[in-house]
């Protein structure tokens, strides 16, 4: 194991959840005073789970020379959550990591979770727990996957728990620990933040941030570039932007992509070459591909950003037109980036919107009208980058 989990805290008595017989051996404790006390109890449970004999740990690159460590309560959980992050793996080190995540479930570890001190009435359907979010701590329970996520901004420790990881939906496996990575970046002081966006680029020209709502064409553009030998792929759905530097830089977070059968059929080479055996399909026939496993040479962990591009798929009667780039204002880029990012990644307050707006004002922004010929998209992007370099 790369690093031991935090030492097991003294066992406390209290009300716990998890469906384990262990819970029956605990008597009721006084009410939890607030976020700090609840986090400490949850951390004790997480540490105990991640000290089991079959627990594992992985070190990963977080960008900007920083590293994180992921503790898993057993190898089966690691196999579910780690593949989408495997391209960021780092060798084991004894130095203290910048960020720690402890992940476990109760069914397999036998360690029940402390019952949250808030009531279900406090938690909205947007998966927020406003009473137990403060300047230091974040707490979110996501109803649909049944995942509880906690974060201590001061110690930079994240906790991830669910009752039974066998019930983990595919979209959680495609983008594991998304909220924790979001909080760690957005609530830090280095100017980095997560975006719901794609990113591609070239070694000599830098990167393009591709923004837009679902169906706009950003994933299509990114995947078309991935299959072109001259382009480097950074992200398809979520990426990290480091804005607190001379030139904004985009960092890769996940190596997975989630596609429906129709989109996959548009890329026969992707269908033949991609590996989805270690991530899988969901009941709605969405397919999650591990792109790094199949196309490792096309991946880049980071690229300096040159522009923001807003792809737009043309209507059928205009699809025969060539791909066309049109300059747009920063406001258009903010409208393409902010709504989906802020909706999917809560808990950072107005800081996230300010960083998105600042980024859009630092970079030139363009709309890309996508024609029907996907094979020529990389060539159109290359010509665009060449013109951009002369401006």
Secondary structure, 3 states (H helix, E strand, C coil): CCCCCCCCCCCCCCCEECCCHHHHHCCCCCCCCCHHHHHHHHHHHHHHHCCCCCCEEEEEEEECCEEEEEEECCHHHHHHHCHHHHHHEECCCCCCCCEEEEEEEHHHHCCCEECCCCCCCCECCCCCEHHHCCCCEEEEEECCCCEEEEEECCCCEEEEEECCHHHCCHHHHHCCCHHHHHHHHHCCCCCEEEEECEEEEECCCEEEEECCCCCCCHHHHHHHHHCCCCCEEEECCEEEEECCCCCCEEEECCCEEEECHHHHHCCHHHHHHCEEEEEEECCCCCEEEEHHHHCHHHECCEEEEEEEEEEEECCHHHCCCCCEEEEECHHHHHHHHHHHHHHHCCCCCHHHHHHHHHHHHHCEEEEEEECCCHHHHHHHHHHHHHHHHHC
